[in-house]
Amino acid sequence: MTIEKLRQLGADVNTGLARCLNKEDFYLKMVNMALSDSKFEELGGCCKIK
């Protein structure tokens, strides 16, 4: 996963980077950890915006 790919997918990369102290490598590590977590798919059903 890259920063550019995340932007293409609609991710708020600027906010994510800010939360990771603007450390791109740390941010990408956190994104990849989340995407590889088996529970990640379950978040989709519980976080709908009305």
PQR file with spaces between the fields and no chain letter, atoms N, CA, C, O and H, PARSE charges and radii, in Angstrom:
ATOM       1  N    MET     1       0.854   -1.165    0.000 -0.4000 1.5000
ATOM       2  CA   MET     1       0.000    0.000    0.000 -0.0000 2.0000
ATOM       3  C    MET     1       0.903    1.232    0.000  0.5500 1.7000
ATOM       4  O    MET     1       1.940    1.258    0.664 -0.5500 1.4000
ATOM       5  N    THR     2       0.504    2.219   -0.733 -0.4000 1.5000
ATOM       6  CA   THR     2       1.256    3.468   -0.803 -0.0000 2.0000
ATOM       7  C    THR     2       0.352    4.636   -0.432  0.5500 1.7000
ATOM       8  O    THR     2      -0.872    4.507   -0.421 -0.5500 1.4000
ATOM       9  H    THR     2      -0.338    2.198   -1.272  0.4000 1.0000
ATOM      10  N    ILE     3       0.957    5.760   -0.133 -0.4000 1.5000
ATOM      11  CA   ILE     3       0.193    6.972    0.174 -0.0000 2.0000
ATOM      12  C    ILE     3      -0.697    7.348   -1.010  0.5500 1.7000
ATOM      13  O    ILE     3      -1.866    7.689   -0.831 -0.5500 1.4000
ATOM      14  H    ILE     3       1.951    5.865   -0.142  0.4000 1.0000
ATOM      15  N    GLU     4      -0.139    7.285   -2.216 -0.4000 1.5000
ATOM      16  CA   GLU     4      -0.907    7.642   -3.410 -0.0000 2.0000
ATOM      17  C    GLU     4      -2.092    6.704   -3.615  0.5500 1.7000
ATOM      18  O    GLU     4      -3.185    7.151   -3.961 -0.5500 1.4000
ATOM      19  H    GLU     4       0.811    7.008   -2.361  0.4000 1.0000
ATOM      20  N    LYS     5      -1.881    5.408   -3.402 -0.4000 1.5000
ATOM      21  CA   LYS     5      -2.977    4.439   -3.554 -0.0000 2.0000
ATOM      22  C    LYS     5      -4.074    4.703   -2.522  0.5500 1.7000
ATOM      23  O    LYS     5      -5.259    4.616   -2.844 -0.5500 1.4000
ATOM      24  H    LYS     5      -0.993    5.045   -3.120  0.4000 1.0000
ATOM      25  N    LEU     6      -3.693    5.020   -1.299 -0.4000 1.5000
ATOM      26  CA   LEU     6      -4.677    5.350   -0.270 -0.0000 2.0000
ATOM      27  C    LEU     6      -5.485    6.577   -0.666  0.5500 1.7000
ATOM      28  O    LEU     6      -6.699    6.619   -0.463 -0.5500 1.4000
ATOM      29  H    LEU     6      -2.730    5.090   -1.038  0.4000 1.0000
ATOM      30  N    ARG     7      -4.816    7.572   -1.227 -0.4000 1.5000
ATOM      31  CA   ARG     7      -5.533    8.781   -1.691 -0.0000 2.0000
ATOM      32  C    ARG     7      -6.515    8.429   -2.799  0.5500 1.7000
ATOM      33  O    ARG     7      -7.646    8.917   -2.806 -0.5500 1.4000
ATOM      34  H    ARG     7      -3.830    7.539   -1.391  0.4000 1.0000
ATOM      35  N    GLN     8      -6.091    7.584   -3.736 -0.4000 1.5000
ATOM      36  CA   GLN     8      -6.973    7.157   -4.828 -0.0000 2.0000
ATOM      37  C    GLN     8      -8.198    6.427   -4.294  0.5500 1.7000
ATOM      38  O    GLN     8      -9.281    6.513   -4.873 -0.5500 1.4000
ATOM      39  H    GLN     8      -5.173    7.187   -3.730  0.4000 1.0000
ATOM      40  N    LEU     9      -8.027    5.720   -3.202 -0.4000 1.5000
ATOM      41  CA   LEU     9      -9.138    4.981   -2.595 -0.0000 2.0000
ATOM      42  C    LEU     9     -10.033    5.866   -1.734  0.5500 1.7000
ATOM      43  O    LEU     9     -11.059    5.412   -1.228 -0.5500 1.4000
ATOM      44  H    LEU     9      -7.147    5.650   -2.731  0.4000 1.0000
ATOM      45  N    GLY    10      -9.643    7.133   -1.568 -0.4000 1.5000
ATOM      46  CA   GLY    10     -10.460    8.072   -0.814 -0.0000 2.0000
ATOM      47  C    GLY    10     -10.092    8.218    0.648  0.5500 1.7000
ATOM      48  O    GLY    10     -10.849    8.809    1.419 -0.5500 1.4000
ATOM      49  H    GLY    10      -8.810    7.502   -1.979  0.4000 1.0000
ATOM      50  N    ALA    11      -8.955    7.695    1.042 -0.4000 1.5000
ATOM      51  CA   ALA    11      -8.523    7.799    2.443 -0.0000 2.0000
ATOM      52  C    ALA    11      -8.117    9.233    2.765  0.5500 1.7000
ATOM      53  O    ALA    11      -7.567    9.938    1.918 -0.5500 1.4000
ATOM      54  H    ALA    11      -8.340    7.215    0.417  0.4000 1.0000
ATOM      55  N    ASP    12      -8.388    9.652    3.979 -0.4000 1.5000
ATOM      56  CA   ASP    12      -7.960   10.966    4.470 -0.0000 2.0000
ATOM      57  C    ASP    12      -6.521   10.824    4.974  0.5500 1.7000
ATOM      58  O    ASP    12      -6.266   10.746    6.176 -0.5500 1.4000
ATOM      59  H    ASP    12      -8.834    9.080    4.667  0.4000 1.0000
ATOM      60  N    VAL    13      -5.606   10.793    4.031 -0.4000 1.5000
ATOM      61  CA   VAL    13      -4.203   10.547    4.320 -0.0000 2.0000
ATOM      62  C    VAL    13      -3.602   11.645    5.193  0.5500 1.7000
ATOM      63  O    VAL    13      -2.802   11.353    6.082 -0.5500 1.4000
ATOM      64  H    VAL    13      -5.813   10.856    3.055  0.4000 1.0000
ATOM      65  N    ASN    14      -3.970   12.882    4.958 -0.4000 1.5000
ATOM      66  CA   ASN    14      -3.395   13.987    5.737 -0.0000 2.0000
ATOM      67  C    ASN    14      -3.701   13.847    7.221  0.5500 1.7000
ATOM      68  O    ASN    14      -2.824   14.051    8.060 -0.5500 1.4000
ATOM      69  H    ASN    14      -4.621   13.119    4.236  0.4000 1.0000
ATOM      70  N    THR    15      -4.939   13.500    7.547 -0.4000 1.5000
ATOM      71  CA   THR    15      -5.307   13.314    8.949 -0.0000 2.0000
ATOM      72  C    THR    15      -4.600   12.094    9.526  0.5500 1.7000
ATOM      73  O    THR    15      -4.102   12.129   10.651 -0.5500 1.4000
ATOM      74  H    THR    15      -5.652   13.334    6.866  0.4000 1.0000
ATOM      75  N    GLY    16      -4.561   11.021    8.752 -0.4000 1.5000
ATOM      76  CA   GLY    16      -3.880    9.812    9.205 -0.0000 2.0000
ATOM      77  C    GLY    16      -2.407   10.060    9.486  0.5500 1.7000
ATOM      78  O    GLY    16      -1.875    9.619   10.505 -0.5500 1.4000
ATOM      79  H    GLY    16      -4.966   10.993    7.838  0.4000 1.0000
ATOM      80  N    LEU    17      -1.757   10.766    8.578 -0.4000 1.5000
ATOM      81  CA   LEU    17      -0.345   11.091    8.787 -0.0000 2.0000
ATOM      82  C    LEU    17      -0.158   11.963   10.021  0.5500 1.7000
ATOM      83  O    LEU    17       0.777   11.746   10.791 -0.5500 1.4000
ATOM      84  H    LEU    17      -2.190   11.124    7.750  0.4000 1.0000
ATOM      85  N    ALA    18      -1.026   12.939   10.220 -0.4000 1.5000
ATOM      86  CA   ALA    18      -0.927   13.811   11.395 -0.0000 2.0000
ATOM      87  C    ALA    18      -1.043   13.003   12.679  0.5500 1.7000
ATOM      88  O    ALA    18      -0.344   13.274   13.655 -0.5500 1.4000
ATOM      89  H    ALA    18      -1.785   13.116    9.594  0.4000 1.0000
ATOM      90  N    ARG    19      -1.915   12.022   12.678 -0.4000 1.5000
ATOM      91  CA   ARG    19      -2.085   11.173   13.869 -0.0000 2.0000
ATOM      92  C    ARG    19      -0.875   10.274   14.111  0.5500 1.7000
ATOM      93  O    ARG    19      -0.672    9.771   15.216 -0.5500 1.4000
ATOM      94  H    ARG    19      -2.483   11.802   11.885  0.4000 1.0000
ATOM      95  N    CYS    20      -0.080   10.081   13.068 -0.4000 1.5000
ATOM      96  CA   CYS    20       1.139    9.260   13.177 -0.0000 2.0000
ATOM      97  C    CYS    20       2.386   10.142   13.166  0.5500 1.7000
ATOM      98  O    CYS    20       3.454    9.724   12.718 -0.5500 1.4000
ATOM      99  H    CYS    20      -0.245   10.489   12.170  0.4000 1.0000
ATOM     100  N    LEU    21       2.231   11.373   13.668 -0.4000 1.5000
ATOM     101  CA   LEU    21       3.344   12.316   13.794 -0.0000 2.0000
ATOM     102  C    LEU    21       4.026   12.603   12.463  0.5500 1.7000
ATOM     103  O    LEU    21       5.228   12.863   12.415 -0.5500 1.4000
ATOM     104  H    LEU    21       1.363   11.712   14.032  0.4000 1.0000
ATOM     105  N    ASN    22       3.243   12.554   11.373 -0.4000 1.5000
ATOM     106  CA   ASN    22       3.722   12.785   10.013 -0.0000 2.0000
ATOM     107  C    ASN    22       4.846   11.849    9.595  0.5500 1.7000
ATOM     108  O    ASN    22       5.669   12.186    8.744 -0.5500 1.4000
ATOM     109  H    ASN    22       2.266   12.343   11.413  0.4000 1.0000
ATOM     110  N    LYS    23       4.870   10.666   10.207 -0.4000 1.5000
ATOM     111  CA   LYS    23       5.862    9.652    9.858 -0.0000 2.0000
ATOM     112  C    LYS    23       5.210    8.679    8.882  0.5500 1.7000
ATOM     113  O    LYS    23       4.428    7.814    9.276 -0.5500 1.4000
ATOM     114  H    LYS    23       4.202   10.392   10.899  0.4000 1.0000
ATOM     115  N    GLU    24       5.544    8.835    7.606 -0.4000 1.5000
ATOM     116  CA   GLU    24       4.905    8.047    6.555 -0.0000 2.0000
ATOM     117  C    GLU    24       5.102    6.550    6.766  0.5500 1.7000
ATOM     118  O    GLU    24       4.167    5.771    6.577 -0.5500 1.4000
ATOM     119  H    GLU    24       6.180    9.537    7.286  0.4000 1.0000
ATOM     120  N    ASP    25       6.298    6.142    7.153 -0.4000 1.5000
ATOM     121  CA   ASP    25       6.549    4.710    7.348 -0.0000 2.0000
ATOM     122  C    ASP    25       5.694    4.141    8.485  0.5500 1.7000
ATOM     123  O    ASP    25       5.189    3.023    8.386 -0.5500 1.4000
ATOM     124  H    ASP    25       7.057    6.774    7.306  0.4000 1.0000
ATOM     125  N    PHE    26       5.536    4.907    9.552 -0.4000 1.5000
ATOM     126  CA   PHE    26       4.704    4.467   10.680 -0.0000 2.0000
ATOM     127  C    PHE    26       3.234    4.405   10.264  0.5500 1.7000
ATOM     128  O    PHE    26       2.528    3.453   10.596 -0.5500 1.4000
ATOM     129  H    PHE    26       5.947    5.816    9.631  0.4000 1.0000
ATOM     130  N    TYR    27       2.784    5.418    9.542 -0.4000 1.5000
ATOM     131  CA   TYR    27       1.401    5.458    9.060 -0.0000 2.0000
ATOM     132  C    TYR    27       1.095    4.247    8.177  0.5500 1.7000
ATOM     133  O    TYR    27       0.073    3.584    8.359 -0.5500 1.4000
ATOM     134  H    TYR    27       3.357    6.192    9.273  0.4000 1.0000
ATOM     135  N    LEU    28       1.968    3.966    7.236 -0.4000 1.5000
ATOM     136  CA   LEU    28       1.752    2.830    6.341 -0.0000 2.0000
ATOM     137  C    LEU    28       1.798    1.509    7.102  0.5500 1.7000
ATOM     138  O    LEU    28       1.070    0.575    6.768 -0.5500 1.4000
ATOM     139  H    LEU    28       2.798    4.504    7.088  0.4000 1.0000
ATOM     140  N    LYS    29       2.636    1.428    8.108 -0.4000 1.5000
ATOM     141  CA   LYS    29       2.688    0.232    8.937 -0.0000 2.0000
ATOM     142  C    LYS    29       1.342    0.026    9.639  0.5500 1.7000
ATOM     143  O    LYS    29       0.832   -1.094    9.680 -0.5500 1.4000
ATOM     144  H    LYS    29       3.227    2.187    8.380  0.4000 1.0000
ATOM     145  N    MET    30       0.767    1.098   10.191 -0.4000 1.5000
ATOM     146  CA   MET    30      -0.516    1.003   10.879 -0.0000 2.0000
ATOM     147  C    MET    30      -1.637    0.631    9.907  0.5500 1.7000
ATOM     148  O    MET    30      -2.498   -0.184   10.237 -0.5500 1.4000
ATOM     149  H    MET    30       1.182    2.008   10.158  0.4000 1.0000
ATOM     150  N    VAL    31      -1.629    1.218    8.723 -0.4000 1.5000
ATOM     151  CA   VAL    31      -2.640    0.895    7.710 -0.0000 2.0000
ATOM     152  C    VAL    31      -2.547   -0.578    7.336  0.5500 1.7000
ATOM     153  O    VAL    31      -3.561   -1.275    7.288 -0.5500 1.4000
ATOM     154  H    VAL    31      -0.930    1.880    8.454  0.4000 1.0000
ATOM     155  N    ASN    32      -1.349   -1.045    7.075 -0.4000 1.5000
ATOM     156  CA   ASN    32      -1.169   -2.449    6.688 -0.0000 2.0000
ATOM     157  C    ASN    32      -1.556   -3.392    7.813  0.5500 1.7000
ATOM     158  O    ASN    32      -2.106   -4.463    7.558 -0.5500 1.4000
ATOM     159  H    ASN    32      -0.526   -0.479    7.113  0.4000 1.0000
ATOM     160  N    MET    33      -1.279   -3.012    9.054 -0.4000 1.5000
ATOM     161  CA   MET    33      -1.688   -3.844   10.185 -0.0000 2.0000
ATOM     162  C    MET    33      -3.217   -3.934   10.253  0.5500 1.7000
ATOM     163  O    MET    33      -3.773   -5.009   10.474 -0.5500 1.4000
ATOM     164  H    MET    33      -0.833   -2.142    9.262  0.4000 1.0000
ATOM     165  N    ALA    34      -3.880   -2.806   10.062 -0.4000 1.5000
ATOM     166  CA   ALA    34      -5.343   -2.791   10.108 -0.0000 2.0000
ATOM     167  C    ALA    34      -5.934   -3.639    8.980  0.5500 1.7000
ATOM     168  O    ALA    34      -6.874   -4.404    9.198 -0.5500 1.4000
ATOM     169  H    ALA    34      -3.428   -1.932    9.882  0.4000 1.0000
ATOM     170  N    LEU    35      -5.384   -3.499    7.792 -0.4000 1.5000
ATOM     171  CA   LEU    35      -5.913   -4.243    6.649 -0.0000 2.0000
ATOM     172  C    LEU    35      -5.687   -5.746    6.768  0.5500 1.7000
ATOM     173  O    LEU    35      -6.455   -6.534    6.217 -0.5500 1.4000
ATOM     174  H    LEU    35      -4.621   -2.878    7.616  0.4000 1.0000
ATOM     175  N    SER    36      -4.657   -6.140    7.471 -0.4000 1.5000
ATOM     176  CA   SER    36      -4.381   -7.568    7.606 -0.0000 2.0000
ATOM     177  C    SER    36      -5.066   -8.200    8.821  0.5500 1.7000
ATOM     178  O    SER    36      -5.018   -9.417    9.001 -0.5500 1.4000
ATOM     179  H    SER    36      -4.033   -5.499    7.919  0.4000 1.0000
ATOM     180  N    ASP    37      -5.706   -7.368    9.656 -0.4000 1.5000
ATOM     181  CA   ASP    37      -6.405   -7.877   10.833 -0.0000 2.0000
ATOM     182  C    ASP    37      -7.687   -8.587   10.401  0.5500 1.7000
ATOM     183  O    ASP    37      -8.475   -8.032    9.635 -0.5500 1.4000
ATOM     184  H    ASP    37      -5.746   -6.380    9.510  0.4000 1.0000
ATOM     185  N    SER    38      -7.892   -9.770   10.873 -0.4000 1.5000
ATOM     186  CA   SER    38      -9.067  -10.547   10.481 -0.0000 2.0000
ATOM     187  C    SER    38     -10.377   -9.890   10.921  0.5500 1.7000
ATOM     188  O    SER    38     -11.427  -10.194   10.356 -0.5500 1.4000
ATOM     189  H    SER    38      -7.253  -10.221   11.496  0.4000 1.0000
ATOM     190  N    LYS    39     -10.343   -9.027   11.880 -0.4000 1.5000
ATOM     191  CA   LYS    39     -11.560   -8.356   12.365 -0.0000 2.0000
ATOM     192  C    LYS    39     -11.897   -7.097   11.568  0.5500 1.7000
ATOM     193  O    LYS    39     -12.963   -6.516   11.767 -0.5500 1.4000
ATOM     194  H    LYS    39      -9.490   -8.780   12.339  0.4000 1.0000
ATOM     195  N    PHE    40     -11.018   -6.671   10.679 -0.4000 1.5000
ATOM     196  CA   PHE    40     -11.213   -5.432    9.923 -0.0000 2.0000
ATOM     197  C    PHE    40     -12.523   -5.430    9.142  0.5500 1.7000
ATOM     198  O    PHE    40     -13.237   -4.427    9.130 -0.5500 1.4000
ATOM     199  H    PHE    40     -10.152   -7.144   10.517  0.4000 1.0000
ATOM     200  N    GLU    41     -12.840   -6.536    8.497 -0.4000 1.5000
ATOM     201  CA   GLU    41     -14.067   -6.633    7.700 -0.0000 2.0000
ATOM     202  C    GLU    41     -15.321   -6.368    8.534  0.5500 1.7000
ATOM     203  O    GLU    41     -16.306   -5.836    8.021 -0.5500 1.4000
ATOM     204  H    GLU    41     -12.260   -7.351    8.507  0.4000 1.0000
ATOM     205  N    GLU    42     -15.289   -6.729    9.791 -0.4000 1.5000
ATOM     206  CA   GLU    42     -16.461   -6.569   10.661 -0.0000 2.0000
ATOM     207  C    GLU    42     -16.774   -5.095   10.941  0.5500 1.7000
ATOM     208  O    GLU    42     -17.906   -4.770   11.299 -0.5500 1.4000
ATOM     209  H    GLU    42     -14.489   -7.161   10.207  0.4000 1.0000
ATOM     210  N    LEU    43     -15.815   -4.219   10.790 -0.4000 1.5000
ATOM     211  CA   LEU    43     -16.051   -2.792   11.046 -0.0000 2.0000
ATOM     212  C    LEU    43     -17.048   -2.194   10.056  0.5500 1.7000
ATOM     213  O    LEU    43     -17.804   -1.292   10.415 -0.5500 1.4000
ATOM     214  H    LEU    43     -14.896   -4.483   10.500  0.4000 1.0000
ATOM     215  N    GLY    44     -17.060   -2.672    8.848 -0.4000 1.5000
ATOM     216  CA   GLY    44     -17.944   -2.126    7.819 -0.0000 2.0000
ATOM     217  C    GLY    44     -19.404   -2.116    8.210  0.5500 1.7000
ATOM     218  O    GLY    44     -20.116   -1.169    7.874 -0.5500 1.4000
ATOM     219  H    GLY    44     -16.446   -3.406    8.556  0.4000 1.0000
ATOM     220  N    GLY    45     -19.868   -3.116    8.896 -0.4000 1.5000
ATOM     221  CA   GLY    45     -21.278   -3.210    9.252 -0.0000 2.0000
ATOM     222  C    GLY    45     -21.669   -2.383   10.460  0.5500 1.7000
ATOM     223  O    GLY    45     -22.853   -2.106   10.656 -0.5500 1.4000
ATOM     224  H    GLY    45     -19.290   -3.884    9.169  0.4000 1.0000
ATOM     225  N    CYS    46     -20.708   -1.982   11.272 -0.4000 1.5000
ATOM     226  CA   CYS    46     -21.063   -1.283   12.506 -0.0000 2.0000
ATOM     227  C    CYS    46     -20.870    0.237   12.419  0.5500 1.7000
ATOM     228  O    CYS    46     -21.232    0.952   13.353 -0.5500 1.4000
ATOM     229  H    CYS    46     -19.746   -2.206   11.112  0.4000 1.0000
ATOM     230  N    CYS    47     -20.329    0.721   11.358 -0.4000 1.5000
ATOM     231  CA   CYS    47     -19.942    2.137   11.314 -0.0000 2.0000
ATOM     232  C    CYS    47     -20.599    2.881   10.171  0.5500 1.7000
ATOM     233  O    CYS    47     -19.944    3.675    9.495 -0.5500 1.4000
ATOM     234  H    CYS    47     -20.035    0.140   10.599  0.4000 1.0000
ATOM     235  N    LYS    48     -21.857    2.647    9.945 -0.4000 1.5000
ATOM     236  CA   LYS    48     -22.556    3.313    8.845 -0.0000 2.0000
ATOM     237  C    LYS    48     -22.952    4.728    9.252  0.5500 1.7000
ATOM     238  O    LYS    48     -23.387    4.976   10.377 -0.5500 1.4000
ATOM     239  H    LYS    48     -22.389    2.002   10.493  0.4000 1.0000
ATOM     240  N    ILE    49     -22.790    5.643    8.308 -0.4000 1.5000
ATOM     241  CA   ILE    49     -23.171    7.035    8.533 -0.0000 2.0000
ATOM     242  C    ILE    49     -24.593    7.231    8.027  0.5500 1.7000
ATOM     243  O    ILE    49     -24.926    6.833    6.911 -0.5500 1.4000
ATOM     244  H    ILE    49     -22.437    5.442    7.394  0.4000 1.0000
ATOM     245  N    LYS    50     -25.411    7.836    8.844 -0.4000 1.5000
ATOM     246  CA   LYS    50     -26.817    8.055    8.467 -0.0000 2.0000
ATOM     247  C    LYS    50     -27.002    9.401    7.822  0.5500 1.7000
ATOM     248  O    LYS    50     -28.118    9.755    7.441 -0.5500 1.4000
ATOM     249  H    LYS    50     -25.140    8.160    9.750  0.4000 1.0000
